[in-house]
Amino acid sequence: MSEQCKTCPSNGGCNIDPADCGVEIEKSLLGALNSIRNVIVVMSGKGGVGKSSVTALIASSLAKEGYAVGILDADITGPSQPKAFGIQKPQITASEYGMTPPLTKLGIKLISINFFLPNEDDPVIWRGPLLAGAVNQFWGEVDWRDLDYLVVDLPPGTGDVPLTVIQSLPVNGIVIVSSPQDLAFMVVKKTINMAKKLNVPILGLIENMSYAICPHCGERLEIFGTSQGAKVANDSGLDFLGSLPWDTSLNIMVDEGKVEEYKSKEMNAIIDQILKKLP
């Protein structure tokens, strides 16, 4: 086994003879064969705000509109997209375009480090350069082919992986996700400032878990505090894309791998705004 094969995400699931792989020669060509028209990055400064759920909903909503969509799960140490879409231990093969990602029920192409682990709960204990290298491989060595939108689910914070994605990928726009708590907004402002310093356009801010609707009386409950999304967006010079409720049915669908079946008029309105900002 070559040194390249040892660090390749497809190690163990690739059907190409290492002698014929030519990783060093071909890897720059693989990415060039893909045609991805828009790259949307979903970021949050803080974990636990539902960034991965929002990523899955954005991708699913775009697919329902008839667009060709892919998801790059760049949260290498905490991947959750395979669980949300109900994909377990797929057979990863290879083509002349690269690793062939499995498809969700709506036809979304999905790549995640969890597809290459013996068990889905095995930890990925890597330092920053290895994490960033895996993301670069997922970008350049996966058979994305023709996509209208590639949605990238980033880990929280402003570390190696977010920096790698923003600097290495042709990002068309960033969606910032937060929740109503003051602490979440304090940290998410760091993400906003990072994007501005790197001169990457921000499509807007989504406030997740903004409220809940009582199933008995219909009362709107601000269980995580008063909504501040519109104010924070305005103060930061961003567009406020909208609020999403805390919804037990979404939680259940994500746990059951059925996130694509979730319907949300709030997300539909958010997607309309995103589509107006991107070609």
LOKOL-489196 format. One line per 10 residues: their letters; for each residue z, y, x of N, C-alpha, C, O. Coordinates in steps of 0.2 Angstrom, whole numbers. Layout:
N
A	Z Y X Z Y X Z Y X Z Y X  ...
END
This chain:
279
MSEQCKTCPS	0 -6 4 0 0 0 0 6 4 4 7 9  -4 11 3 -5 17 7 1 22 5 4 21 0  2 26 10 7 31 9 6 35 2 10 37 -1  -1 37 1 -3 41 -5 -1 37 -11 2 40 -16  -2 30 -11 0 26 -17 7 26 -19 9 26 -24  11 26 -13 19 26 -14 21 32 -18 26 31 -22  18 37 -18 20 43 -21 16 45 -27 17 50 -30  11 41 -29 7 42 -34 10 40 -41 13 35 -41  10 45 -46 13 43 -52 10 37 -56 14 34 -60  4 35 -54 1 29 -57 3 23 -53 0 17 -55
NGGCNIDPAD	7 23 -48 9 17 -44 12 12 -49 17 13 -52  9 6 -49 11 0 -53 7 0 -59 8 -6 -62  4 5 -61 0 4 -67 -7 6 -66 -11 6 -71  -9 7 -60 -16 9 -58 -20 2 -57 -17 -2 -53  -26 2 -59 -30 -4 -58 -35 -3 -52 -40 -7 -52  -35 2 -48 -39 3 -43 -37 0 -37 -31 1 -35  -41 -3 -33 -39 -6 -26 -38 0 -22 -42 5 -21  -32 0 -19 -30 6 -14 -35 7 -9 -36 13 -7  -39 2 -7 -44 3 -2 -50 7 -5 -54 11 -1  -51 7 -11 -56 11 -14 -54 17 -18 -58 21 -21
CGVEIEKSLL	-47 19 -17 -45 24 -21 -47 31 -18 -49 35 -22  -46 32 -12 -49 38 -9 -45 44 -11 -48 49 -13  -38 44 -12 -34 49 -15 -35 56 -12 -36 61 -15  -35 56 -5 -35 62 -1 -42 65 -2 -43 71 -2  -48 61 -3 -54 64 -3 -56 66 -10 -59 71 -11  -54 62 -15 -56 63 -22 -51 67 -26 -53 70 -32  -45 68 -24 -40 72 -29 -42 79 -31 -41 81 -36  -46 82 -26 -48 89 -28 -54 89 -33 -55 94 -36  -58 83 -32 -63 83 -37 -61 81 -44 -65 83 -49  -56 77 -45 -54 75 -51 -53 80 -56 -55 80 -62
GALNSIRNVI	-49 85 -54 -47 91 -58 -53 95 -60 -53 98 -65  -58 95 -55 -64 99 -56 -68 96 -62 -72 100 -65  -67 90 -63 -71 86 -68 -69 88 -75 -73 87 -80  -63 90 -76 -60 92 -82 -62 99 -85 -63 103 -80  -62 100 -91 -64 106 -94 -58 108 -99 -58 106 -105  -53 112 -97 -48 114 -101 -48 122 -102 -47 125 -97  -49 123 -108 -51 130 -110 -44 135 -110 -45 141 -108  -39 132 -112 -33 136 -113 -27 132 -111 -26 126 -113  -23 135 -106 -16 132 -104 -11 136 -107 -10 142 -105  -7 133 -111 -1 136 -114 5 133 -111 6 127 -112
VVMSGKGGVG	10 137 -108 16 135 -105 22 137 -110 22 143 -112  26 132 -111 32 133 -116 38 133 -111 39 128 -108  42 139 -111 47 140 -106 53 142 -110 53 145 -116  59 141 -107 65 144 -109 70 144 -103 69 140 -98  74 149 -103 78 150 -97 84 145 -98 87 144 -92  86 143 -103 92 139 -104 90 132 -108 85 132 -112  93 127 -106 92 120 -109 95 120 -116 100 124 -118  93 116 -120 96 115 -127 94 119 -132 97 119 -138  89 123 -131 86 127 -136 81 124 -140 78 128 -145  79 118 -139 73 115 -143 66 116 -140 62 116 -144
KSSVTALIAS	66 118 -134 59 119 -131 55 113 -131 49 115 -133  57 107 -130 52 102 -131 50 100 -138 44 98 -139  55 101 -142 53 101 -150 47 106 -151 42 104 -155  48 112 -149 43 117 -150 37 115 -147 31 116 -150  37 113 -141 31 111 -138 27 105 -142 21 106 -143  31 100 -144 28 95 -148 25 98 -155 19 96 -157  28 103 -158 26 106 -164 20 110 -163 15 110 -167  19 114 -158 14 118 -156 8 113 -155 2 114 -158  8 108 -151 3 103 -150 0 100 -156 -6 99 -157  5 98 -160 4 94 -166 0 99 -171 -5 97 -174
SLAKEGYAVG	2 105 -172 -1 110 -176 -8 111 -174 -12 112 -178  -9 112 -168 -16 113 -165 -20 107 -166 -26 108 -168  -18 101 -165 -22 95 -167 -24 95 -174 -29 93 -176  -19 97 -179 -20 97 -186 -26 102 -188 -29 101 -193  -27 107 -183 -32 112 -185 -39 110 -182 -44 113 -183  -39 104 -179 -45 101 -177 -47 102 -169 -52 101 -167  -42 105 -166 -43 106 -159 -42 100 -154 -38 96 -156  -45 99 -149 -43 94 -144 -37 97 -140 -38 102 -136  -32 93 -140 -26 95 -137 -23 90 -132 -24 84 -133  -19 92 -127 -16 88 -123 -9 91 -121 -8 97 -122
ILDADITGPS	-4 87 -119 3 89 -118 4 86 -111 3 80 -109  6 91 -106 8 89 -99 16 90 -99 18 95 -100  19 84 -99 27 84 -99 29 86 -92 30 81 -88  30 92 -91 32 94 -84 40 94 -83 42 96 -77  43 92 -88 51 91 -87 52 84 -84 54 79 -87  51 84 -77 51 77 -74 58 74 -74 58 68 -75  63 78 -74 69 74 -74 72 73 -81 77 70 -82  69 76 -86 72 76 -93 66 75 -98 66 79 -102  61 70 -97 56 70 -101 58 68 -108 61 63 -109  55 71 -113 56 69 -120 50 68 -124 51 66 -130
QPKAFGIQKP	44 70 -122 38 70 -126 37 63 -128 35 62 -134  37 58 -124 35 51 -126 40 49 -132 37 45 -137  46 50 -132 51 49 -137 49 52 -144 49 49 -149  47 58 -143 45 62 -149 39 60 -153 39 60 -159  34 57 -149 28 55 -151 28 47 -152 23 44 -155  33 44 -151 34 37 -152 29 32 -147 27 27 -149  28 35 -141 24 31 -136 29 28 -131 32 31 -127  29 21 -131 33 17 -126 29 13 -122 25 9 -124  30 13 -115 26 8 -110 19 7 -112 17 2 -113  15 13 -112 8 12 -113 5 9 -106 8 10 -101
QITASEYGMT	-1 6 -107 -5 4 -101 -9 10 -98 -14 12 -101  -7 12 -92 -11 18 -89 -16 15 -85 -15 11 -80  -22 16 -87 -28 14 -83 -31 20 -79 -28 25 -79  -37 19 -76 -40 24 -72 -47 24 -74 -50 19 -75  -50 30 -74 -57 31 -74 -60 36 -69 -56 38 -64  -66 37 -69 -69 42 -63 -66 49 -64 -67 53 -60  -63 50 -70 -60 57 -71 -52 57 -69 -49 62 -69  -49 51 -68 -42 51 -66 -38 46 -70 -41 41 -74  -32 46 -70 -28 42 -75 -29 44 -82 -30 50 -84  -30 39 -86 -31 39 -93 -25 40 -97 -21 35 -97
PPLTKLGIKL	-23 46 -100 -17 46 -103 -17 43 -110 -23 43 -113  -12 41 -113 -12 38 -119 -13 43 -125 -11 49 -123  -15 41 -131 -16 46 -136 -10 45 -141 -8 39 -143  -8 50 -144 -4 50 -150 -8 49 -156 -14 48 -156  -5 48 -162 -8 47 -168 -13 52 -170 -18 50 -173  -12 58 -168 -17 63 -170 -22 64 -164 -26 69 -165  -22 60 -159 -27 60 -154 -25 65 -148 -29 67 -144  -19 67 -148 -16 71 -142 -16 67 -136 -12 62 -136  -18 70 -131 -18 66 -124 -11 68 -121 -9 74 -121  -7 63 -119 0 65 -117 1 61 -110 0 55 -110
ISINFFLPNE	4 65 -106 6 62 -99 13 64 -98 15 70 -99  17 59 -95 24 60 -94 26 55 -89 24 50 -88  31 57 -85 34 53 -79 37 47 -82 37 41 -79  39 47 -89 42 41 -92 38 35 -92 40 30 -93  31 37 -92 26 31 -93 26 27 -87 23 21 -87  29 30 -81 28 26 -75 35 23 -72 36 21 -67  40 24 -77 47 21 -75 48 14 -78 45 13 -84  51 10 -75 52 3 -78 56 3 -84 55 0 -89  61 8 -85 65 9 -91 65 16 -93 65 21 -88  64 18 -99 64 25 -101 70 29 -99 70 35 -99
DDPVIWRGPL	76 25 -98 82 29 -97 84 29 -89 89 31 -87  79 27 -85 80 27 -78 79 34 -75 75 38 -78  84 36 -71 84 43 -69 79 44 -64 77 40 -60  76 51 -63 72 53 -58 76 57 -53 77 63 -55  77 54 -48 82 58 -43 78 61 -37 77 58 -32  74 66 -38 70 69 -33 71 76 -32 74 79 -36  70 78 -26 71 85 -24 65 89 -26 59 86 -28  65 96 -26 60 100 -28 53 99 -26 49 99 -31  51 98 -20 44 96 -18 41 90 -21 35 91 -23  45 85 -22 42 79 -26 41 81 -33 36 78 -36
LAGAVNQFWG	46 84 -36 45 86 -43 38 90 -44 34 89 -49  38 95 -40 32 100 -40 25 96 -39 20 97 -42  26 91 -34 20 87 -33 18 82 -38 12 81 -40  23 80 -42 21 76 -48 17 80 -53 13 78 -56  20 86 -54 16 91 -59 9 92 -57 5 92 -61  8 93 -50 1 95 -48 -3 88 -49 -9 89 -51  0 82 -48 -4 76 -49 -6 76 -57 -11 74 -58  -1 77 -61 -3 77 -68 -8 82 -70 -12 80 -75  -8 87 -67 -14 92 -68 -20 90 -65 -25 90 -69  -21 88 -59 -27 87 -56 -29 80 -56 -35 79 -54
EVDWRDLDYL	-25 75 -58 -27 68 -57 -27 64 -64 -27 58 -64  -27 68 -69 -27 65 -76 -33 66 -79 -36 72 -79  -36 61 -83 -42 62 -86 -41 66 -93 -41 63 -98  -41 72 -92 -40 77 -98 -47 78 -101 -47 79 -107  -52 78 -97 -59 79 -99 -59 85 -103 -58 91 -100  -62 86 -109 -63 92 -113 -57 93 -117 -56 89 -122  -53 99 -116 -48 100 -120 -48 108 -122 -51 112 -118  -47 109 -129 -46 116 -131 -40 119 -128 -39 125 -126  -34 115 -129 -28 117 -127 -24 112 -123 -23 106 -126  -21 114 -118 -16 110 -114 -9 113 -115 -9 119 -112
VVDLPPGTGD	-4 110 -118 2 113 -119 7 110 -114 8 104 -113  10 114 -110 14 111 -104 22 113 -106 24 118 -107  25 107 -106 33 107 -108 36 108 -101 37 103 -97  39 114 -100 43 115 -93 50 113 -94 53 114 -99  53 112 -88 61 111 -88 64 118 -89 60 123 -87  70 119 -91 73 125 -92 74 128 -85 74 125 -80  74 135 -85 76 139 -79 70 141 -75 64 142 -78  71 144 -69 65 147 -65 65 144 -58 63 147 -53  65 137 -58 65 134 -52 59 132 -49 54 135 -51  58 126 -45 52 124 -42 47 122 -47 41 124 -46
VPLTVIQSLP	48 118 -52 43 116 -57 40 122 -61 34 122 -61  44 126 -64 41 132 -67 37 136 -63 31 138 -64  39 137 -56 36 141 -52 29 138 -50 24 141 -49  29 131 -49 23 127 -47 18 128 -52 12 129 -51  20 127 -59 15 127 -64 12 134 -65 6 135 -66  16 139 -65 14 146 -66 9 148 -60 4 152 -61  11 146 -54 7 148 -48 1 143 -47 -4 146 -44  1 137 -49 -4 132 -48 -9 131 -53 -15 130 -52  -7 132 -60 -11 131 -65 -14 137 -68 -11 142 -67  -20 137 -71 -23 143 -74 -20 144 -81 -23 143 -86
VNGIVIVSSP	-14 147 -81 -10 148 -87 -13 154 -91 -14 159 -88  -15 153 -97 -17 158 -101 -12 162 -105 -13 168 -107  -6 159 -106 -1 162 -109 5 158 -110 5 152 -109  11 161 -110 18 158 -110 21 159 -117 21 165 -119  24 154 -120 28 155 -126 35 154 -123 37 149 -121  39 159 -125 46 159 -123 50 156 -129 49 159 -135  55 152 -128 59 149 -133 66 151 -132 69 150 -126  70 153 -137 77 154 -137 80 152 -143 77 150 -148  87 153 -143 91 152 -149 95 158 -150 96 163 -146  99 159 -156 102 165 -158 108 167 -153 110 173 -153
QDLAFMVVKK	111 163 -149 117 164 -146 115 169 -140 110 170 -137  120 174 -139 120 179 -134 119 176 -127 115 178 -123  122 170 -126 121 167 -119 114 165 -118 111 165 -113  111 162 -123 104 160 -123 99 165 -121 95 165 -117  100 171 -125 96 177 -124 97 180 -117 92 182 -114  103 180 -114 105 182 -108 101 179 -102 98 182 -98  100 172 -103 97 168 -98 89 168 -99 86 168 -95  87 168 -106 80 168 -107 77 175 -104 71 175 -103  81 180 -104 78 186 -101 76 185 -94 71 189 -91  79 181 -90 77 179 -83 70 176 -83 66 178 -79
TINMAKKLNV	69 172 -88 62 169 -89 57 174 -90 51 174 -87  59 179 -94 54 184 -96 52 188 -90 47 190 -89  58 190 -86 57 194 -80 53 190 -75 49 193 -71  54 183 -74 50 179 -70 42 180 -71 38 181 -67  41 179 -78 34 179 -80 31 186 -78 25 186 -76  34 191 -80 32 198 -78 30 199 -71 25 202 -69  35 196 -67 34 197 -60 28 194 -57 25 196 -52  27 188 -60 21 184 -58 15 186 -61 9 183 -60  15 191 -66 9 194 -69 6 188 -73 -1 188 -73  9 184 -77 7 179 -82 8 182 -89 14 184 -90
PILGLIENMS	3 182 -93 4 185 -100 8 181 -104 8 174 -104  13 184 -108 17 181 -112 15 182 -119 14 187 -122  13 176 -122 11 176 -129 16 179 -134 14 182 -139  22 177 -133 27 180 -137 34 175 -137 34 171 -133  39 177 -141 45 174 -141 46 170 -148 45 173 -153  48 164 -148 50 160 -154 58 159 -153 61 157 -148  61 161 -159 68 160 -160 69 153 -163 68 153 -169  71 148 -160 72 141 -163 79 141 -166 84 144 -163  80 136 -170 87 135 -173 90 142 -176 96 143 -176  86 146 -179 88 153 -181 92 153 -187 97 157 -187
YAICPHCGER	91 148 -191 96 147 -197 95 140 -200 91 136 -197  99 138 -204 98 132 -208 99 133 -215 102 138 -218  96 129 -219 96 130 -227 100 124 -229 99 118 -228  105 126 -233 110 121 -236 106 117 -241 103 120 -246  106 110 -240 102 106 -245 105 106 -252 102 104 -257  111 109 -253 114 108 -260 113 115 -264 111 114 -270  114 120 -260 114 127 -264 108 131 -262 107 136 -265  105 129 -256 99 133 -254 101 140 -250 97 144 -248  108 140 -249 110 146 -245 107 146 -238 107 141 -235  105 152 -235 103 152 -228 109 153 -224 113 158 -225
LEIFGTSQGA	110 149 -219 116 149 -215 114 150 -208 110 146 -205  117 155 -205 116 157 -198 121 153 -193 126 157 -191  120 147 -193 125 143 -190 126 144 -182 132 142 -179  121 147 -179 122 148 -172 122 156 -170 121 158 -165  124 160 -175 125 167 -174 119 171 -178 114 168 -180  120 177 -178 115 182 -181 109 181 -177 109 182 -171  103 181 -181 97 181 -178 96 187 -174 97 193 -176  93 186 -167 92 192 -163 85 192 -160 83 196 -156  81 187 -162 75 186 -159 70 192 -159 67 194 -154  69 195 -165 65 201 -166 67 207 -161 63 210 -158
KVANDSGLDF	74 208 -161 76 213 -157 75 212 -149 73 216 -146  77 206 -147 76 204 -140 69 205 -138 67 207 -133  64 202 -142 57 203 -141 55 210 -140 51 212 -136  57 214 -145 55 221 -145 58 225 -139 54 229 -136  64 223 -137 67 226 -131 64 224 -125 64 228 -120  61 218 -125 57 216 -119 50 217 -119 46 216 -114  48 221 -124 41 222 -125 36 217 -126 30 216 -124  39 212 -130 35 206 -132 34 205 -139 37 209 -143  29 202 -141 28 200 -148 33 195 -151 34 190 -147  36 196 -156 40 191 -159 36 186 -164 33 188 -169
LGSLPWDTSL	35 180 -161 31 175 -165 34 172 -171 30 170 -176  40 172 -172 44 170 -178 50 166 -176 52 164 -171  53 164 -182 59 160 -181 58 153 -184 54 152 -189  61 148 -181 61 141 -184 68 139 -186 73 141 -182  69 136 -192 75 134 -194 78 128 -190 74 124 -187  84 127 -190 87 120 -188 86 116 -194 89 117 -200  83 110 -193 81 106 -199 82 99 -197 80 96 -192  87 96 -201 89 89 -200 83 84 -200 82 79 -197  78 86 -205 72 81 -205 68 81 -199 65 76 -197  68 87 -195 64 87 -189 68 83 -184 64 79 -180
NIMVDEGKVE	74 83 -184 78 79 -179 77 72 -180 76 68 -175  77 70 -186 76 63 -188 69 60 -186 68 55 -183  64 65 -187 57 63 -185 56 62 -178 52 58 -175  59 67 -174 59 67 -167 62 60 -164 59 57 -160  68 58 -167 71 52 -165 67 46 -167 67 41 -163  63 46 -172 59 41 -174 52 41 -171 48 36 -173  51 46 -167 44 46 -164 39 48 -169 33 46 -168  40 52 -174 36 54 -179 35 62 -180 34 64 -185  36 65 -174 36 72 -174 29 75 -177 29 81 -180  24 71 -177 17 74 -179 17 74 -187 13 78 -190
EYKSKEMNAI	22 71 -190 22 71 -197 26 77 -200 26 78 -206  29 80 -196 33 86 -198 29 92 -201 24 93 -197  30 95 -206 27 100 -209 31 106 -209 37 106 -212  28 112 -207 32 118 -207 28 124 -208 23 126 -204  29 128 -213 26 134 -214 27 139 -209 23 143 -208  33 139 -206 35 144 -201 31 142 -195 28 147 -192  30 136 -193 26 134 -187 19 136 -188 15 138 -184  16 135 -194 9 137 -196 8 144 -195 3 146 -192  13 149 -197 12 156 -196 12 157 -188 9 162 -186  16 154 -184 17 155 -177 10 153 -174 8 157 -170
IDQILKKLP	7 147 -176 1 145 -173 -5 150 -175 -9 151 -170  -5 153 -181 -10 158 -182 -9 164 -177 -14 166 -175  -3 166 -175 -2 171 -171 -5 169 -164 -8 173 -160  -3 163 -162 -5 161 -155 -13 160 -155 -16 163 -150  -16 158 -160 -23 157 -160 -27 164 -160 -32 165 -157  -24 169 -162 -27 176 -162 -27 179 -155 -30 183 -153  -22 176 -151 -21 179 -144 -25 175 -139 -26 178 -133  -28 169 -141 -31 165 -136 -38 164 -139 -39 163 -145  -43 163 -135 -50 161 -137 -51 154 -140 -56 152 -142
END
